[in-house]
Amino acid sequence: MNETIKPLNPIAFTLGPIQVHWYGIIIGSGLALALYLAIREGNKRGLPKETFADLMIWAIPISIICARIYYVLFEWGYYSKHLSEAPKIWQGGIAIHGAIIGGVLTVFFFGRSKGISFWKITDIAAPSLILGQAIGRWGNFMNQEAHGGPVSRAFLENLHLPKFIIDQMYIQGTYYHPTFLYESIWDITGFILLVLLRRVNLRRGELFMSYLIWYSIGRFFVEGMRTDSLMLTSTLRMAQMISIALVVLAIVIIIYRRKAGLADLRYQDKSNQGLSH
Protein backbone atom coordinates (compact mmCIF):
# COMPACT_ATOMS: atom_id res chain seq x y z
CA MET A 1 0.00 0.00 0.00
CA ASN A 2 2.76 2.46 0.85
CA GLU A 3 4.22 2.29 -2.66
CA THR A 4 1.01 3.81 -4.10
CA ILE A 5 1.16 6.92 -1.90
CA LYS A 6 2.01 10.00 -3.93
CA PRO A 7 3.10 13.28 -2.32
CA LEU A 8 1.14 16.45 -2.92
CA ASN A 9 2.42 18.47 -5.85
CA PRO A 10 4.49 21.37 -4.46
CA ILE A 11 3.83 23.35 -7.64
CA ALA A 12 0.47 25.15 -7.61
CA PHE A 13 0.49 26.21 -11.27
CA THR A 14 2.77 27.36 -14.06
CA LEU A 15 2.86 30.59 -16.02
CA GLY A 16 4.84 29.74 -19.11
CA PRO A 17 8.35 28.91 -17.88
CA ILE A 18 7.58 30.12 -14.35
CA GLN A 19 6.56 27.60 -11.72
CA VAL A 20 4.53 28.98 -8.84
CA HIS A 21 5.08 26.88 -5.72
CA TRP A 22 2.58 26.35 -2.93
CA TYR A 23 5.38 27.27 -0.51
CA GLY A 24 5.46 30.82 -1.83
CA ILE A 25 1.68 31.11 -1.94
CA ILE A 26 1.34 29.94 1.66
CA ILE A 27 4.14 32.16 2.95
CA GLY A 28 2.67 35.12 1.06
CA SER A 29 -0.81 34.42 2.44
CA GLY A 30 0.58 34.30 5.98
CA LEU A 31 2.33 37.64 5.46
CA ALA A 32 -0.78 39.22 3.97
CA LEU A 33 -2.99 38.12 6.86
CA ALA A 34 -0.39 39.21 9.42
CA LEU A 35 -0.13 42.63 7.77
CA TYR A 36 -3.91 43.05 7.67
CA LEU A 37 -4.29 42.22 11.36
CA ALA A 38 -1.36 44.46 12.36
CA ILE A 39 -2.78 47.41 10.40
CA ARG A 40 -6.20 46.95 11.96
CA GLU A 41 -4.81 46.73 15.49
CA GLY A 42 -2.42 49.62 14.83
CA ASN A 43 -5.36 51.82 13.86
CA LYS A 44 -7.04 50.97 17.16
CA ARG A 45 -3.88 51.83 19.06
CA GLY A 46 -3.47 55.22 17.39
CA LEU A 47 -0.72 54.53 14.87
CA PRO A 48 -0.83 56.30 11.49
CA LYS A 49 -2.66 54.10 8.96
CA GLU A 50 0.36 53.71 6.71
CA THR A 51 2.74 52.61 9.49
CA PHE A 52 2.78 48.86 8.92
CA ALA A 53 2.46 49.06 5.14
CA ASP A 54 5.53 51.32 5.05
CA LEU A 55 7.34 49.11 7.53
CA MET A 56 6.76 45.96 5.47
CA ILE A 57 8.38 47.52 2.41
CA TRP A 58 11.64 47.39 4.35
CA ALA A 59 11.04 44.54 6.79
CA ILE A 60 10.17 41.81 4.28
CA PRO A 61 13.29 42.01 2.07
CA ILE A 62 15.63 42.71 5.00
CA SER A 63 14.22 39.78 7.00
CA ILE A 64 14.58 37.44 4.02
CA ILE A 65 18.17 38.55 3.43
CA CYS A 66 19.04 38.15 7.12
CA ALA A 67 17.36 34.73 7.22
CA ARG A 68 19.51 33.64 4.28
CA ILE A 69 22.72 35.11 5.71
CA TYR A 70 22.05 33.34 9.02
CA TYR A 71 21.57 30.02 7.22
CA VAL A 72 24.64 30.41 5.01
CA LEU A 73 26.85 31.31 7.98
CA PHE A 74 25.93 28.13 9.82
CA GLU A 75 26.39 26.07 6.67
CA TRP A 76 29.64 27.82 5.81
CA GLY A 77 31.51 24.56 5.42
CA TYR A 78 29.46 23.99 2.26
CA TYR A 79 28.96 27.54 1.00
CA SER A 80 32.62 28.50 1.43
CA LYS A 81 33.28 26.05 -1.39
CA HIS A 82 30.18 27.03 -3.40
CA LEU A 83 29.99 30.81 -3.05
CA SER A 84 27.89 31.19 -6.19
CA GLU A 85 25.09 29.29 -4.49
CA ALA A 86 24.94 31.54 -1.41
CA PRO A 87 22.42 34.00 -2.92
CA LYS A 88 20.22 31.26 -4.42
CA ILE A 89 17.45 31.46 -1.86
CA TRP A 90 15.02 29.76 -4.26
CA GLN A 91 16.95 26.53 -3.73
CA GLY A 92 15.92 26.55 -0.07
CA GLY A 93 17.71 27.46 3.11
CA ILE A 94 16.42 30.24 5.32
CA ALA A 95 16.26 30.44 9.13
CA ILE A 96 13.44 32.03 11.11
CA HIS A 97 15.81 33.33 13.79
CA GLY A 98 17.70 35.23 11.14
CA ALA A 99 14.42 36.70 9.93
CA ILE A 100 13.52 37.76 13.48
CA ILE A 101 16.88 39.49 13.89
CA GLY A 102 16.39 41.32 10.60
CA GLY A 103 12.84 42.27 11.49
CA VAL A 104 13.76 43.61 14.93
CA LEU A 105 16.58 45.74 13.51
CA THR A 106 14.26 47.09 10.81
CA VAL A 107 11.59 48.03 13.35
CA PHE A 108 14.16 49.75 15.55
CA PHE A 109 15.48 52.03 12.82
CA PHE A 110 12.05 52.50 11.23
CA GLY A 111 10.54 53.51 14.57
CA ARG A 112 13.38 55.92 15.22
CA SER A 113 12.93 57.56 11.81
CA LYS A 114 9.18 57.95 12.35
CA GLY A 115 9.31 58.90 16.03
CA ILE A 116 7.24 55.85 16.99
CA SER A 117 7.99 53.61 19.96
CA PHE A 118 9.82 50.42 19.02
CA TRP A 119 7.99 48.62 21.79
CA LYS A 120 4.58 49.79 20.63
CA ILE A 121 5.19 48.55 17.08
CA THR A 122 6.51 45.16 18.20
CA ASP A 123 3.69 44.68 20.74
CA ILE A 124 1.08 45.32 18.06
CA ALA A 125 2.86 43.08 15.57
CA ALA A 126 3.48 40.14 17.94
CA PRO A 127 0.15 38.27 17.53
CA SER A 128 0.22 38.82 13.77
CA LEU A 129 3.80 37.58 13.57
CA ILE A 130 3.20 34.29 15.34
CA LEU A 131 0.03 33.66 13.31
CA GLY A 132 2.01 34.25 10.11
CA GLN A 133 4.58 31.73 11.31
CA ALA A 134 1.83 29.20 12.03
CA ILE A 135 0.54 29.53 8.47
CA GLY A 136 4.01 29.53 6.96
CA ARG A 137 4.83 26.11 8.41
CA TRP A 138 2.30 24.61 5.99
CA GLY A 139 4.65 25.66 3.22
CA ASN A 140 7.15 23.23 4.74
CA PHE A 141 4.41 20.61 4.71
CA MET A 142 3.91 21.02 0.96
CA ASN A 143 7.66 20.67 0.41
CA GLN A 144 7.94 17.65 2.73
CA GLU A 145 10.63 19.41 4.77
CA ALA A 146 11.25 20.51 8.36
CA HIS A 147 10.03 17.12 9.55
CA GLY A 148 11.16 15.04 12.48
CA GLY A 149 12.59 11.56 12.79
CA PRO A 150 11.01 8.33 11.50
CA VAL A 151 7.79 6.97 13.01
CA SER A 152 5.27 4.31 12.05
CA ARG A 153 2.03 4.93 10.19
CA ALA A 154 0.21 3.56 13.24
CA PHE A 155 1.81 6.30 15.36
CA LEU A 156 0.49 9.00 13.03
CA GLU A 157 -2.94 7.40 12.86
CA ASN A 158 -3.08 7.34 16.66
CA LEU A 159 -2.68 11.12 16.57
CA HIS A 160 -5.99 11.17 14.65
CA LEU A 161 -4.44 13.15 11.82
CA PRO A 162 -6.23 13.56 8.49
CA LYS A 163 -5.13 11.07 5.84
CA PHE A 164 -3.63 13.75 3.61
CA ILE A 165 -1.19 14.76 6.39
CA ILE A 166 -0.25 11.14 7.13
CA ASP A 167 0.34 10.43 3.45
CA GLN A 168 2.43 13.58 2.99
CA MET A 169 4.65 12.46 5.86
CA TYR A 170 5.55 9.34 3.85
CA ILE A 171 8.87 10.36 2.30
CA GLN A 172 11.03 7.97 0.30
CA GLY A 173 9.66 4.89 1.97
CA THR A 174 9.51 6.17 5.58
CA TYR A 175 6.96 8.01 7.72
CA TYR A 176 8.21 11.00 9.73
CA HIS A 177 7.13 13.16 12.65
CA PRO A 178 5.02 16.08 11.33
CA THR A 179 7.03 18.65 13.29
CA PHE A 180 5.71 21.37 10.99
CA LEU A 181 2.27 20.60 12.45
CA TYR A 182 3.47 20.57 16.05
CA GLU A 183 4.99 24.01 15.63
CA SER A 184 1.99 25.34 13.71
CA ILE A 185 -0.40 24.27 16.48
CA TRP A 186 1.92 25.76 19.11
CA ASP A 187 2.00 29.05 17.21
CA ILE A 188 -1.78 29.17 16.76
CA THR A 189 -2.15 28.61 20.50
CA GLY A 190 0.37 31.42 21.03
CA PHE A 191 -1.67 33.72 18.79
CA ILE A 192 -4.77 33.11 20.90
CA LEU A 193 -2.79 33.66 24.10
CA LEU A 194 -1.31 36.95 22.88
CA VAL A 195 -4.72 38.24 21.78
CA LEU A 196 -6.03 37.47 25.27
CA LEU A 197 -3.01 39.16 26.86
CA ARG A 198 -3.81 42.35 24.94
CA ARG A 199 -6.93 42.64 27.07
CA VAL A 200 -4.84 42.39 30.23
CA ASN A 201 -3.20 45.64 29.09
CA LEU A 202 0.36 44.60 29.86
CA ARG A 203 3.11 47.16 30.17
CA ARG A 204 4.55 48.29 26.87
CA GLY A 205 7.07 45.82 25.45
CA GLU A 206 5.82 42.86 27.44
CA LEU A 207 3.49 41.51 24.76
CA PHE A 208 6.42 41.19 22.36
CA MET A 209 8.55 39.65 25.11
CA SER A 210 5.72 37.18 25.74
CA TYR A 211 5.82 36.27 22.06
CA LEU A 212 9.56 35.60 22.24
CA ILE A 213 9.14 33.45 25.35
CA TRP A 214 6.20 31.44 24.00
CA TYR A 215 7.63 30.85 20.54
CA SER A 216 11.08 29.99 21.87
CA ILE A 217 9.81 27.39 24.33
CA GLY A 218 7.87 25.62 21.59
CA ARG A 219 10.71 25.87 19.10
CA PHE A 220 13.17 24.38 21.62
CA PHE A 221 11.18 21.17 21.93
CA VAL A 222 10.16 20.91 18.27
CA GLU A 223 13.74 21.51 17.15
CA GLY A 224 14.85 18.55 19.22
CA MET A 225 12.77 16.28 16.97
CA ARG A 226 13.86 17.71 13.61
CA THR A 227 16.38 16.08 11.30
CA ASP A 228 17.52 19.21 9.41
CA SER A 229 18.80 21.39 12.25
CA LEU A 230 21.60 23.90 11.87
CA MET A 231 24.25 22.67 14.29
CA LEU A 232 26.43 24.83 16.53
CA THR A 233 28.61 21.82 17.30
CA SER A 234 28.21 18.14 16.49
CA THR A 235 25.73 17.81 19.37
CA LEU A 236 24.29 21.29 19.98
CA ARG A 237 21.46 22.56 17.79
CA MET A 238 21.71 26.27 17.05
CA ALA A 239 17.97 26.94 17.19
CA GLN A 240 17.73 25.40 20.65
CA MET A 241 20.58 27.53 21.98
CA ILE A 242 19.04 30.67 20.46
CA SER A 243 15.65 29.73 21.95
CA ILE A 244 17.11 29.43 25.45
CA ALA A 245 18.94 32.74 25.01
CA LEU A 246 15.76 34.50 23.84
CA VAL A 247 13.73 33.25 26.81
CA VAL A 248 16.39 34.45 29.26
CA LEU A 249 16.82 37.76 27.41
CA ALA A 250 13.08 38.44 27.33
CA ILE A 251 12.71 37.81 31.07
CA VAL A 252 15.71 40.00 31.85
CA ILE A 253 14.34 42.83 29.68
CA ILE A 254 10.94 42.69 31.38
CA ILE A 255 12.51 42.85 34.85
CA TYR A 256 15.00 45.57 33.88
CA ARG A 257 12.44 47.81 32.19
CA ARG A 258 10.11 47.58 35.17
CA LYS A 259 12.82 48.35 37.72
CA ALA A 260 14.25 51.18 35.62
CA GLY A 261 10.84 52.80 35.17
CA LEU A 262 10.92 52.30 31.39
CA ALA A 263 7.70 50.31 31.28
CA ASP A 264 5.26 52.76 32.83
CA LEU A 265 3.16 53.04 29.66
CA ARG A 266 0.78 50.20 28.91
CA TYR A 267 -0.26 48.46 25.73
CA GLN A 268 -3.51 50.35 25.26
CA ASP A 269 -2.02 53.80 25.93
CA LYS A 270 -2.24 56.02 22.85
CA SER A 271 1.19 57.66 22.99
CA ASN A 272 3.46 56.71 20.09
CA GLN A 273 6.51 58.65 21.18
CA GLY A 274 9.73 57.59 22.87
CA LEU A 275 11.98 54.68 21.93
CA SER A 276 12.38 53.73 25.58
CA HIS A 277 8.65 53.55 26.12
N, C-alpha and C positions, 0 to 999 in steps of 0.2 A: 504493500500500500504506500509506503513512504516514497518509493521511486516515482509515483505519479503526481506527487505534490509539486506544484510549480509556484515559484515566488511571484509576488505582485510586480507588475512592470513599473520600474522606477521612473520611466519616461511617460509624462502625461500626454503630450502631443508633440508634433513636429511642425515647424514652419519653414518649409524648404529644407535647407541644410542645418537649421537650428533645432536642437532637441531641447524641449522644455521639461525639466525634471520636476517630479512631485516634491522633491526636497526643497527646491527654490520656491515653489508655490506655497508650501506649508510654512516655511520660514517667513516669507513675505506676508502671508495672512496673519501670522502671529505678531509681526511688527505693526501691521496696519491696525489690528485690534488694540494692541498696547498703546499705540499713538492716539487712537480715538478715545480710549478711556482716560488717558493722561490729560488730553486737551479738555475733556468734559470736567474732570475733577479740578484741573487748574483754573478753569473759569469760575468754579464754585469758591475756590480759595483766593480769588482776586488777582490771579496772574493775567497779564495781557494775553489776548486770544492767540496771538501768533507765537507765543513763547516756545511751545513744544514742537511746532512745525519747523520753526527756525533752528531749534536745537538739533532736530533729527537730521537736518541737512549736513551738519558736521559730525554728529555722533555716530551715524550709521557707517560711513566710510572709515572713520578713524577707529571705531571698534573692530571692524572687520580686519583692518590692517594690523592692529595690535594683536588680535586673536591669531592671525597668521604668523606674525613675528614671534609670539610666545611659543607657538607650536614648533616653528623652525628651530628656535634656539634649543629646545629640549630634544630635538631630533638632529642636532648639529652633526653628529657622527655621519649621518647619511647626506645631509644637504651640503656639508663642507666639500663633499666630493661631487655634488650635482647642483652647483649654484644656479644653473639655469632653471631648475625646477622650483626654486624657492618662491618665486612670485605666482606659481601656477595653483592658485587657490581652488580652481575648478576641479582639480584632481583630488580634492579632499585634504583635510588637515587644518582645522582651526580649533582653538581652545577657548571655552567660555570664560575662564579666568582672565585670559588676555583681553577678551572683549569687555569684561567688567572694568579692568584697569583703564582701558581706552575710554570707556564711557564716563567713568568718574573724573578723569582728567579733563575731558571735554566739558562736562557740566561745570567743573570748577572755573575754567577760564571763560566759558560762556556766561555763567552767572556773574562773574566779576565784570565782564564787559557790559552787561545789561543792568548792573546794580541790583541783582536779584539774589536772595539768599541761596547758597549752595544746598543748605539743608532743606529748605522748603521745596526746591525742585526735586531733590532725591526722595524726599518723603512722599511727594505726590506720585512720583514715577514708580515707586517700589512695588505696589500691587500689580501695576501694568507689566512691569519687567518680569516678575516671576510667572505671570500668566503667559506672557510671550514665550518664556522658556519652556513652559509645560506644553504648549502647542508645538514649538520647534522640535521637541524630542520625537514627534511623529514623523519628521523628516528622516531621522535616523532609522526609524522603523521601516520606511519605504526602501531605504538603502541597505537594509539588513546589516546595520553597523551599531556600534556602541552597545553590544550585547554582553551578557555575562558568560560564565562557563557552561559546559555541557550539562544537560538534565535529560530526563526521560519524557516522553510524550505524556505518560501517566501523571507525572509531576505537574505539567502544565494544565492538564485536564482537571486535576484536583484544585487548581486555582480558579476553576470555573471561568476560564477565559473564552472569548468567542473563537470559533474555529479559524477565522481568518488570521487572528494573531498567532495561534498555535502553529498554523501552517507556515506563516512567514518566519517563525523562529526555527524552521527546519532549513539548515544551511549546510550544503555539501555533505549530506548524509547524517547530520547530527542536530539534535534540538538544543537550544541554548536559553539561558535565563533572559527574559525580556526586561533587561535593566532600564531600557528606554521608558518602559511603562511604569516601573517602580518610581523613577524620578519624576515622570509626568504627573503621577497621582500625588506624590509628595508636594510638587509645586502647585498643583491645583488646590490642595489643602492649605498650603501657605498663602495663596491668593485669598482664600476665604478668611483665614486668620487675620491677614493684614487689613482687609476691608472692615472686619469687626474691630480691630484695634484703632482704626480711624475714629470710631465713635467714642473710644475711651479718651480721645483728645490728648495723646501723649505729648511730651515735650518735643520741641522741634529737633529733628535729627534721629529720634529714637525709632521712628517707623522704618526708616532705611536701615538702621542698625539691626532691627528685628528681622528684616529681610535677609541681611547677611548671615545672621545667626541661624535662622531657619533653613535657608538654602544650604548653608555649609554643613550643617549636621546631616541633612539628607544626603548630600553629595559624598560625604565621608564614607557612609555605609554602602551606598550604591557603587562608588568607585572601587571598593574592596572586592566587588563581584565581577568587575569588568575585565576583559581580556586585552584591551587596547590602550591601557593606561600609559601616559607619559611618565617615565621613571626618573626619579632624582638620583637613586643609586640602584643597584641590582635588586634591592628589596623594598625600597621606599617609593611609594607612588606620589608624584608631585601634587596631584589634585587633593590628596588626603592631607598632605602637609600644609598646603595653602588653606584648606578648609579649617584646620585647627587654628592656624594663625589668624584667619578672619574672625572666628568666634571670639578668640581672646582679644583681638584688637577692638572689635565692636563693643565688648563689655567694658574694656578700659576706657574707650571714648565716652560711653554713656556715663560712667562714674566720674571721669575727669570733667566733662562739660557741666554736670550737675554741681560738683564741688566748686568749680571755678565761676559759677554764675553765668555760664554761656548758654544755658538751656532754659532760660526763664520764659521765653515765648513758647506757645503750644501750637500744635498742628493746625488748629482751626483759626488761629489769629491771622488777621488780614495782612499784616505788614510783610512787605517783600524785601525790605532793605537789610543790609548787614551780613557780610559773609560769615561772621561768627555766630549769628543767630539763625 
